[in-house]
Amino acid sequence: MNILANPGVKVMERDDKRPTFSAKLESEIGKGGEVEIVIGEDKYTVMIDPADGSWSFTWPEDLDDGTYSLSIRATDSSGNDGIPKLYNLVIST
């Protein structure tokens, strides 16, 4: 799922206990940086492909059904943090 493709969406519903998030950053700024993904208190970092600006991440553990706070923030290769994208993630299997 390209998480950045629908910027107005603030609630995401998934029927998968291990959702996958991905995007492609079109600007040169994002290429080679990293993305921080936070659900609740769990935080993971994914590298952005320097060739095309794409990244993908699948949550490593099963999430229980419920609503979670989700934050996704890109940091460019120079260490400049972007503005976090905030969502409510609803897991309903």
C-alpha positions as CSV (number, residue, x, y, z in Angstrom):
1,M,0.0,0.0,0.0
2,N,1.4,3.4,-1.0
3,I,0.8,5.2,2.3
4,L,1.6,8.6,0.8
5,A,-0.8,8.2,-2.2
6,N,-3.9,9.3,-0.1
7,P,-2.7,12.3,1.9
8,G,-6.2,13.2,3.2
9,V,-6.8,9.8,4.8
10,K,-6.3,9.8,8.6
11,V,-7.9,6.4,9.3
12,M,-6.6,3.2,7.7
13,E,-8.4,-0.1,8.1
14,R,-6.5,-3.4,7.5
15,D,-7.7,-7.0,7.8
16,D,-4.1,-8.2,8.1
17,K,-2.4,-8.6,11.5
18,R,1.0,-7.8,9.9
19,P,0.3,-4.8,7.6
20,T,2.7,-3.6,4.9
21,F,3.4,0.0,4.4
22,S,5.3,1.4,1.4
23,A,5.7,4.6,-0.6
24,K,7.9,6.1,-3.3
25,L,9.4,9.6,-2.6
26,E,9.6,11.4,-5.9
27,S,11.9,14.2,-4.8
28,E,15.7,13.9,-4.7
29,I,15.6,14.9,-1.0
30,G,14.1,11.7,0.2
31,K,16.4,9.3,-1.8
32,G,18.9,7.6,0.4
33,G,17.4,8.7,3.7
34,E,15.3,6.7,6.1
35,V,11.7,6.3,7.2
36,E,10.7,5.9,10.9
37,I,7.5,3.9,11.5
38,V,5.9,4.0,14.9
39,I,2.8,2.1,16.1
40,G,2.1,2.6,19.8
41,E,5.5,2.3,21.6
42,D,7.2,0.2,18.9
43,K,9.5,2.0,16.5
44,Y,11.3,0.7,13.4
45,T,13.5,2.4,10.8
46,V,13.6,1.5,7.1
47,M,16.1,2.7,4.5
48,I,14.9,4.6,1.5
49,D,16.3,3.2,-1.8
50,P,18.7,5.8,-3.1
51,A,18.1,4.8,-6.7
52,D,14.4,5.4,-6.9
53,G,13.2,6.7,-3.5
54,S,11.0,3.7,-2.7
55,W,10.7,1.9,0.7
56,S,8.6,-0.9,2.1
57,F,8.0,-2.3,5.6
58,T,5.9,-5.2,6.9
59,W,5.1,-5.1,10.6
60,P,7.2,-8.0,12.1
61,E,4.7,-9.2,14.8
62,D,1.0,-9.9,14.8
63,L,-1.1,-6.9,15.9
64,D,-4.2,-7.6,17.9
65,D,-7.5,-6.3,16.6
66,G,-8.0,-2.7,17.7
67,T,-7.0,0.9,16.9
68,Y,-3.4,2.0,17.0
69,S,-1.7,5.4,16.6
70,L,0.6,5.3,13.5
71,S,3.3,7.8,12.7
72,I,5.5,7.8,9.6
73,R,8.3,10.2,9.2
74,A,11.0,10.5,6.5
75,T,14.5,11.8,7.2
76,D,16.6,12.8,4.3
77,S,20.2,11.7,3.7
78,S,21.5,14.8,5.4
79,G,19.6,14.1,8.6
80,N,16.8,16.6,8.2
81,D,13.5,15.3,9.6
82,G,10.3,15.6,7.7
83,I,6.9,16.3,9.2
84,P,5.4,13.1,10.6
85,K,2.2,11.7,8.9
86,L,-0.2,10.7,11.6
87,Y,-2.9,8.0,11.2
88,N,-5.3,5.9,13.2
89,L,-4.6,2.3,12.1
90,V,-7.6,-0.1,12.6
91,I,-6.8,-3.8,12.6
92,S,-9.9,-5.9,12.1
93,T,-9.5,-9.5,11.2
